[in-house]
Amino acid sequence: MSTPITAGETTKEFAVLMDSRGGGLAELAESLGSSGVNILTLAMSTDGERRVHVRLITSDEATCRQLLKQLKYEYTEDEILTVTVDDKPGALAKLLRKMKRASVGVTSAYIINRKGGSVEFVIGVDKLEEGKKLLFGRLGLNP
């Protein structure tokens, strides 16, 4: 089942920790692909030691969760927000300043789409309901 990411909504993000032994990301991608799960977003970094941090959103949360357990990866999952802002210098900074003033902390953020003068981000926050009220209510970022 394919689930597109829609601006102005929440979606599930998996944060996966894996050993940097090499091949872990390939193993995960192959397992998801062979199970018919599409990777909608992916961000990866290392901690400079032996750990790789992968953040991903998939088309099938239940199957992704099951595969992560089968592969014995350490992971967490969180509801995150999708936000569209103007694609111009300072737009994200302005948004983040408003979030800071409202005491809504950002736990993750990355671009998922850039099109037609707009840029779409996923943003993980420490206070989901307050973040939703701020971004989609008071600021009216998405219809």
C-alpha positions in Angstrom: 0.0 0.0 0.0 1.5 3.3 -1.0 1.0 6.3 1.2 2.1 9.7 -0.2 3.4 12.3 2.1 1.0 15.2 2.2 2.0 18.7 3.4 0.0 19.8 6.5 -0.3 16.4 8.0 1.6 14.1 10.2 3.4 10.9 9.2 5.5 8.2 10.8 9.3 8.4 10.7 11.5 5.5 11.7 14.9 6.4 13.2 17.1 3.4 12.9 20.5 2.8 14.5 22.8 0.3 12.8 26.4 -0.7 13.0 28.7 0.9 10.5 30.1 -2.4 9.5 28.9 -1.7 6.0 26.0 -3.1 4.1 23.4 -2.3 6.7 21.6 0.2 4.6 21.7 -2.1 1.6 20.3 -4.9 3.7 17.4 -2.7 4.9 16.7 -1.3 1.4 16.7 -4.8 -0.1 14.4 -6.2 2.7 11.9 -3.3 2.3 12.0 -3.5 -1.5 11.5 -7.3 -1.7 8.5 -6.8 0.7 7.0 -4.2 -1.6 7.7 -1.3 0.7 8.8 1.9 -1.0 11.2 4.3 0.8 9.6 7.7 0.5 12.3 9.6 2.3 15.7 8.7 3.6 18.4 10.6 5.5 21.6 9.0 6.9 24.6 10.1 9.0 27.3 8.5 11.1 28.3 9.5 14.6 32.0 9.2 13.8 32.3 6.0 15.8 30.6 2.8 14.8 27.0 3.8 14.5 24.9 4.8 11.5 21.7 6.9 12.0 19.0 6.4 9.4 15.7 8.3 9.3 13.1 7.1 6.9 9.5 7.3 5.9 8.0 4.4 4.0 4.9 3.5 2.1 4.0 0.8 4.7 4.6 1.5 8.3 3.5 -2.0 9.6 5.7 -3.9 7.3 8.6 -1.6 7.9 8.2 -2.1 11.6 8.1 -5.9 11.2 11.2 -5.9 9.0 13.2 -3.7 11.5 12.3 -6.2 14.2 13.2 -9.2 12.1 16.6 -7.6 11.1 17.1 -6.8 14.8 17.8 -3.1 14.3 17.5 -0.7 17.2 14.9 1.9 16.2 12.3 4.4 17.4 9.3 5.7 15.6 7.7 9.1 15.9 4.9 11.1 14.3 6.4 14.0 12.4 5.0 17.1 10.7 5.1 18.0 7.0 5.4 21.7 6.3 5.7 23.7 3.1 7.4 27.1 3.1 8.5 29.5 0.4 11.7 28.4 -1.4 13.8 31.5 -0.5 16.7 32.3 1.8 15.7 32.7 5.4 12.2 31.1 5.1 13.2 28.1 7.3 15.0 30.3 9.8 11.9 32.4 10.2 9.8 29.3 10.8 12.3 27.8 13.3 12.5 31.1 15.3 8.7 31.1 15.7 8.9 27.5 16.9 11.6 28.4 19.4 9.5 31.3 20.7 6.6 28.9 21.2 9.0 26.4 23.0 8.5 23.7 20.4 11.8 22.0 20.0 12.9 20.4 16.7 14.2 16.8 16.9 14.7 16.2 13.2 14.2 18.1 9.9 15.0 17.5 6.3 13.8 18.5 2.8 11.5 16.0 1.0 10.4 18.0 -2.0 11.3 21.3 -3.8 8.9 22.4 -6.5 7.2 25.6 -7.9 8.8 28.1 -5.6 8.1 26.0 -2.5 10.1 23.6 -0.4 8.5 20.8 1.7 10.1 19.7 5.0 9.4 17.0 7.5 10.0 18.3 11.0 10.1 16.2 14.1 9.1 18.1 17.2 9.3 17.4 21.0 5.7 18.6 21.5 3.5 17.2 18.6 0.2 18.8 19.5 1.7 22.2 20.2 3.7 22.0 16.9 0.6 21.1 14.9 -1.4 24.0 16.5 1.5 26.5 15.8 2.3 25.4 12.3 -1.1 24.6 10.9 -3.3 26.7 13.1 -1.6 30.0 14.1 0.8 30.2 11.2 -1.5 28.5 8.6 1.3 27.1 6.6 -0.7 24.5 4.8 -4.3 24.4 3.6 
